[in-house]
Amino acid sequence: MKILTRQEEMFLLAVWRLGDNAYGVTIADKLTETTSKKWIVGQVYVPLERLEQKGYLKSYYSEPVRERGGRSKRLYMITKTGLDALIEIKSVENSIWKDISMFSLENGKRTD
């Protein structure tokens, strides 16, 4: 079983949602949009590197981009291992949350 941290899950989902446009700036922007916490580009590279070392992500360089002064972008894509880990964590979360309604949480009442 590959249990992901919440941060790893967020990063993998951001990369998956961004598809072919997943690179540092867009990943930071997606995380900011999703979490309402300001993520700067420098904060995303260490977690991305860790996820790549674990085999959840793979990176590659784009063709040179004129807007970047001819430099390439380092793009990220989710691997099969990363997708499997997301499916597994979603299954675990569904199991844990089973039979718990938002109403009971909001009112502080247990449903068991």
C-alpha positions as CSV (number, residue, x, y, z in Angstrom):
1,M,0.0,0.0,0.0
2,K,1.4,3.4,-1.0
3,I,-0.1,6.0,1.3
4,L,0.4,9.5,0.1
5,T,0.7,12.6,2.3
6,R,-1.9,15.2,1.7
7,Q,0.7,17.4,0.0
8,E,1.8,14.6,-2.3
9,E,-1.8,14.0,-3.2
10,M,-2.3,17.7,-4.0
11,F,0.8,17.9,-6.2
12,L,-0.1,14.7,-8.1
13,L,-3.6,15.9,-8.7
14,A,-2.4,19.4,-9.8
15,V,0.0,17.7,-12.3
16,W,-2.8,15.4,-13.5
17,R,-5.2,18.3,-14.0
18,L,-2.7,20.5,-15.8
19,G,-1.8,17.7,-18.3
20,D,0.7,18.9,-20.9
21,N,1.0,22.3,-19.2
22,A,2.3,21.1,-15.9
23,Y,5.5,23.1,-15.0
24,G,6.6,25.0,-12.0
25,V,4.6,28.2,-12.5
26,T,1.3,26.5,-13.5
27,I,1.7,24.0,-10.7
28,A,2.2,26.7,-8.1
29,D,-0.8,28.6,-9.6
30,K,-3.0,25.5,-9.5
31,L,-2.1,24.8,-5.8
32,T,-2.8,28.5,-4.9
33,E,-6.2,28.3,-6.6
34,T,-7.0,25.0,-5.0
35,T,-5.8,25.6,-1.4
36,S,-6.3,29.4,-1.2
37,K,-2.7,29.5,0.2
38,K,-0.1,31.4,-1.9
39,W,2.4,29.0,-3.4
40,I,5.5,30.5,-5.0
41,V,7.4,28.7,-7.7
42,G,10.4,28.1,-5.5
43,Q,8.2,26.1,-3.1
44,V,7.2,23.5,-5.6
45,Y,10.5,22.1,-6.9
46,V,11.5,20.2,-3.8
47,P,8.2,18.3,-3.5
48,L,8.2,17.7,-7.2
49,E,11.7,16.3,-7.0
50,R,10.7,14.0,-4.2
51,L,7.7,12.7,-6.1
52,E,9.9,12.1,-9.1
53,Q,12.4,10.1,-7.0
54,K,9.6,8.0,-5.7
55,G,8.5,7.2,-9.2
56,Y,5.2,9.1,-9.0
57,L,6.2,11.8,-11.5
58,K,8.5,12.0,-14.5
59,S,9.9,15.2,-15.9
60,Y,11.1,16.3,-19.3
61,Y,12.2,19.5,-21.1
62,S,10.0,21.2,-23.7
63,E,11.3,22.7,-26.9
64,P,12.9,26.1,-26.4
65,V,10.2,28.8,-25.8
66,R,10.6,32.2,-27.4
67,E,8.8,33.9,-24.5
68,R,11.4,32.5,-22.1
69,G,14.3,33.8,-24.1
70,G,14.8,30.5,-25.9
71,R,14.9,28.4,-22.7
72,S,13.0,25.2,-22.2
73,K,10.4,24.5,-19.6
74,R,10.7,21.5,-17.3
75,L,7.4,19.8,-17.6
76,Y,6.0,17.1,-15.3
77,M,3.7,14.2,-16.0
78,I,2.2,11.6,-13.7
79,T,3.4,8.0,-14.0
80,K,1.3,4.9,-13.8
81,T,2.7,4.4,-10.2
82,G,1.5,8.0,-9.4
83,L,-1.9,7.3,-10.8
84,D,-2.1,4.0,-8.9
85,A,-1.2,5.8,-5.7
86,L,-3.9,8.4,-6.3
87,I,-6.5,5.7,-6.9
88,E,-5.4,3.9,-3.7
89,I,-5.6,7.0,-1.5
90,K,-9.0,7.9,-2.9
91,S,-10.2,4.4,-2.1
92,V,-8.8,4.7,1.5
93,E,-10.5,8.1,1.9
94,N,-13.8,6.9,0.6
95,S,-13.6,4.0,3.1
96,I,-12.8,6.3,6.0
97,W,-15.5,8.8,5.1
98,K,-18.2,6.2,4.4
99,D,-21.4,6.9,6.1
100,I,-20.3,10.3,7.5
101,S,-22.5,13.1,6.3
102,M,-21.5,16.7,6.1
103,F,-24.6,17.5,8.2
104,S,-23.3,15.3,11.1
105,L,-19.9,17.0,10.9
106,E,-21.3,20.5,10.9
107,N,-23.5,19.7,13.9
108,G,-20.8,17.8,15.7
109,K,-22.8,14.6,15.8
110,R,-21.5,11.1,15.2
111,T,-23.4,8.8,12.9
112,D,-22.4,5.5,14.5
